Amino acid sequence: MGLKFMEHVLILTHDPEGTRDWFCNNLGFRSGDHPDFGFPVYWLYIGDQDVLHIGKAKFSEHQDTYLKTPSDKANQDYSAAGALGSGRIDHVCFNCDGMDEFIERLTKNGIEFNERKAHNSNLYQLFMREPINGIKVELNFSAEEALRVGRVASWTDAGATGK
């Protein structure tokens, strides 16, 4: 028995609707059904799998209690942006295909991104920052797809390419 796959990430934010809209409009997630937790949430899906959960930070005492872990210390705010327990993850990553569609959508929406060829791998990556909460997002594609559509990375195994 061991880890099988990452199931979801919860983002607690001051702007749940803006966060939901950014991920749906720019990355193609679908907002869908979710259980009733007694506080508002959005669940975003890739196909039939919910992978991003979004809620309002500091919404209620009930929410804070529900999300609490046994090791949480009294009088420590774990729910607000910048607090201990928040912002410790550097980025979230999604495996993708359809690079042309992503690049067209991101460019149309004014989303800046950089392109990298991952060291010693078959990965071609797009990195950007979601502006509502400052979360770094990585999109991984096969290097073959990038080559097929004529993309040139700004960073490769050999370093900066000058692109």
C-alpha positions, 0 to 999 in steps of 0.5 A: 500500500502506498501513495497512488496520486494527488487527489486535491489542493485546497486554496483558502482565499480572500476572493473565492469567486475570482480564484475559481474564475481564474482557474476556469477561464485560463486553465480550463477547469470546470466548476462542479458539485461538492458536498455540503461542509457547512461553509461555501466551497467551489470544487474544480474538476479535470474531467470527472476528478475534483482536483482544486477546492477553493474556500473563503479564508476565515469564513467562520469558526465552524470552517476553522474547526473543520480544517483544524489538525491535532497539532495546531497550536492555540492562538495561531492563525492558520487560515489567513494568507501569510500565516503559518500553514499558508503559502508553504507550497511553492507551486501546483502542477498539472499534467496537460496536453493541447499546448496550442490551446493553452498558449492561445488562451493564456496569451488571449487573457494576458497571462504571462508565462515562461517556458522550460524544458525540464532537465534530463526529462521528456517534460516541457513546462509553462510557469505562471502566477495566478494573480488573485493569491500569488500561487505559482502554476506549472503546466507539464506537456510532453517535450514531443508535443512542444517540438511538434508545435514549434515551441522554444524554451527559455530555459533548458538543460544547457541553461538560458536560451535567450528566448 
